[in-house]
Amino acid sequence: MRLLVAGGGLAGSVAALVAREAGAEVRLVRAAPGASALSLGLVEVAGERFIPSLGEPAPRGVGDPLAAARQVAALTPGHPYRTLQASLERIPEALGLLPRWFPAVFGPMVPGRFATPLGTVRRAAGAQRSQAAGALVDGSRLALVGFRDDPALFDAGLVAAGLAEAGLDARAAWCDFLDRRELVGRSPFELAALLDRPEEARRLGESVGRAIARDAAGATLALLPPIAGIERPVETLERIGAAAGLRAGETLGWLPSVPGFRLQRALDAALRQAGVELVEAELRRLEPGRALLESERTLDFDRAVLATGRFIGGGVRRGEAFVEPLVGLPLWDGRVALAAQLIEPLLGDSPEAPAAAFRAGVRIDQRCRALDGDGRPLGWLWAAGSVVGGADQGADGAGLGLCAFTGLLAGRDAVAAS
Ligand SMILES: Cc1cc2nc3c(=O)[nH]c(=O)nc-3n(C[C@H](O)[C@H](O)[C@H](O)COP(=O)(O)OP(=O)(O)OC[C@H]3O[C@@H](n4cnc5c(N)ncnc54)[C@H](O)[C@@H]3O)c2cc1C
């Protein structure tokens, strides 16, 4: 069976890998990195549901992503979790695939609290390994590591103040790692690439150790911005920690995002290793059995998975109205069809109210098969990830966790159906 996957974010990559494992010949076409490459380091299944704030006791069942997704399904008509209710118990399996396939960035998913570079705290079902190493726990004594010679790189004072307000012992420690003129003003990506070199990671660790002894004595966790290497952030953090004399972890990212870049590299590495054919090209059209590229080249396939993302990826486009450009599928917001609707009324007039526009996407059935305007499966097309309508990450917190889950279901079902 020849499967074509349109889209190379997390949803498309998981669908491709699952299908490959099930024996399909898989070709993945992607135009560019999408929203997955911008993600900040969290793996969000259903937002902050059931993950206690700092200082709160943890009742039974806390931090259970499956229970959280079930709650979203119960509360949100038209949400993919509601449509896929019968398969929700496979969410833990989907999360378990992440460390297996992308070990450079993911370990076992542990729900937790994570510091943002603005000093706020985000709660999520899991995070990349280097953010998980910086997870916040009650009683932590934190040193937020800033750079004396480039204070704009990471506002350690602001982050420490925010975390102290959240009840943690958090202080800023200003290191002198950037005291060489050529290092000042480097982007987080350039510094991360520099820190792939073991001697630079050790030099940063020594500088962090001195800064903490001076500014934050007694700290037990050094929290750095996400710059600890591109290739092997966990090993780099261990090196920094060993030279500094305490554990080291990272905060979440900001844009453009080093954790998102690391994730995209890990996806690409896993696809190549599994023997998925990667085609870097823009698709113009998908029809039964045939994909047309911008270059006029055509690709034949038996079945396809649409994992083209939403506004950032390009799976949903907005002009005067919303369209799904590759197949021309009808869009809905989880409640009503959005066919030919003008955008303006879908944005809502209150910034707090969830807006229908942010839930725009294609319709699926309980097997992740894409549906036509009459609600019937097309038969040859499955859909996964944020191209699926009815979810709004800002409101329901279904981010990369939903992508992994729907990628798993779509990839498996597309192969099994053949
Ligand atoms: C700034 C930002 C930060 C975020 N941070 C987090 C986070 O920390 N944790 C979390 O859980 N969620 C986060 N999210 C949400 C999460 O990133 C998305 O839900 C998720 O990445 C969507 O993945 P996807 O695979 O569905 O689509 P995408 O990652 O957007 O991938 C879509 C793919 O489709 C391809 N494509 C589209 N059209 C075509 C075409 N015509 N031809 C060829 N290829 C095409 C694109 O090139 C791309 O490869 C964040 C979102 C944003 C915007």
PDBQT file of the ligand as one rigid body, heavy atoms in Angstrom, charges set to zero:
ROOT
HETATM    1  C1  LIG A 501       3.912  29.813  18.351  1.00  0.00    +0.000 C 
HETATM    2  C2  LIG A 501       3.300  28.500  18.703  1.00  0.00    +0.000 A 
HETATM    3  C3  LIG A 501       3.767  27.804  19.804  1.00  0.00    +0.000 A 
HETATM    4  C4  LIG A 501       3.199  26.580  20.143  1.00  0.00    +0.000 A 
HETATM    5  N1  LIG A 501       3.691  25.892  21.210  1.00  0.00    +0.000 NA
HETATM    6  C5  LIG A 501       3.152  24.702  21.543  1.00  0.00    +0.000 A 
HETATM    7  C6  LIG A 501       3.690  23.947  22.628  1.00  0.00    +0.000 A 
HETATM    8  O1  LIG A 501       4.676  24.328  23.274  1.00  0.00    +0.000 OA
HETATM    9  N2  LIG A 501       3.093  22.769  22.920  1.00  0.00    +0.000 N 
HETATM   10  C7  LIG A 501       2.009  22.280  22.211  1.00  0.00    +0.000 A 
HETATM   11  O2  LIG A 501       1.522  21.195  22.529  1.00  0.00    +0.000 OA
HETATM   12  N3  LIG A 501       1.501  22.963  21.180  1.00  0.00    +0.000 NA
HETATM   13  C8  LIG A 501       2.064  24.147  20.813  1.00  0.00    +0.000 A 
HETATM   14  N4  LIG A 501       1.555  24.843  19.755  1.00  0.00    +0.000 N 
HETATM   15  C9  LIG A 501       0.523  24.208  18.911  1.00  0.00    +0.000 C 
HETATM   16  C10 LIG A 501       1.185  23.164  18.035  1.00  0.00    +0.000 C 
HETATM   17  O3  LIG A 501       2.424  23.656  17.601  1.00  0.00    +0.000 OA
HETATM   18  C11 LIG A 501       0.306  22.804  16.846  1.00  0.00    +0.000 C 
HETATM   19  O4  LIG A 501      -0.937  22.350  17.314  1.00  0.00    +0.000 OA
HETATM   20  C12 LIG A 501       0.957  21.688  16.040  1.00  0.00    +0.000 C 
HETATM   21  O5  LIG A 501       2.298  21.987  15.747  1.00  0.00    +0.000 OA
HETATM   22  C13 LIG A 501       0.237  21.433  14.730  1.00  0.00    +0.000 C 
HETATM   23  O6  LIG A 501       0.939  20.390  14.065  1.00  0.00    +0.000 OA
HETATM   24  P1  LIG A 501       0.482  19.834  12.673  1.00  0.00    +0.000 P 
HETATM   25  O7  LIG A 501       1.356  18.681  12.366  1.00  0.00    +0.000 OA
HETATM   26  O8  LIG A 501      -0.987  19.643  12.652  1.00  0.00    +0.000 OA
HETATM   27  O9  LIG A 501       0.766  21.040  11.646  1.00  0.00    +0.000 OA
HETATM   28  P2  LIG A 501       2.114  21.859  11.303  1.00  0.00    +0.000 P 
HETATM   29  O10 LIG A 501       3.192  21.599  12.275  1.00  0.00    +0.000 OA
HETATM   30  O11 LIG A 501       1.680  23.260  11.079  1.00  0.00    +0.000 OA
HETATM   31  O12 LIG A 501       2.585  21.211   9.916  1.00  0.00    +0.000 OA
HETATM   32  C14 LIG A 501       1.876  21.422   8.735  1.00  0.00    +0.000 C 
HETATM   33  C15 LIG A 501       2.731  20.881   7.598  1.00  0.00    +0.000 C 
HETATM   34  O13 LIG A 501       1.938  20.859   6.394  1.00  0.00    +0.000 OA
HETATM   35  C16 LIG A 501       2.730  21.366   5.340  1.00  0.00    +0.000 C 
HETATM   36  N5  LIG A 501       1.854  21.863   4.265  1.00  0.00    +0.000 N 
HETATM   37  C17 LIG A 501       0.736  22.631   4.350  1.00  0.00    +0.000 A 
HETATM   38  N6  LIG A 501       0.258  22.879   3.122  1.00  0.00    +0.000 NA
HETATM   39  C18 LIG A 501       1.079  22.251   2.247  1.00  0.00    +0.000 A 
HETATM   40  C19 LIG A 501       1.121  22.141   0.837  1.00  0.00    +0.000 A 
HETATM   41  N7  LIG A 501       0.220  22.729   0.053  1.00  0.00    +0.000 N 
HETATM   42  N8  LIG A 501       2.117  21.416   0.265  1.00  0.00    +0.000 NA
HETATM   43  C20 LIG A 501       3.055  20.778   1.031  1.00  0.00    +0.000 A 
HETATM   44  N9  LIG A 501       3.064  20.863   2.369  1.00  0.00    +0.000 NA
HETATM   45  C21 LIG A 501       2.097  21.592   2.971  1.00  0.00    +0.000 A 
HETATM   46  C22 LIG A 501       3.555  22.451   6.002  1.00  0.00    +0.000 C 
HETATM   47  O14 LIG A 501       4.638  22.825   5.160  1.00  0.00    +0.000 OA
HETATM   48  C23 LIG A 501       3.956  21.721   7.283  1.00  0.00    +0.000 C 
HETATM   49  O15 LIG A 501       5.048  20.869   7.019  1.00  0.00    +0.000 OA
HETATM   50  C24 LIG A 501       2.109  26.063  19.387  1.00  0.00    +0.000 A 
HETATM   51  C25 LIG A 501       1.627  26.772  18.283  1.00  0.00    +0.000 A 
HETATM   52  C26 LIG A 501       2.216  27.981  17.934  1.00  0.00    +0.000 A 
HETATM   53  C27 LIG A 501       1.701  28.715  16.741  1.00  0.00    +0.000 C 
ENDROOT
TORSDOF 0
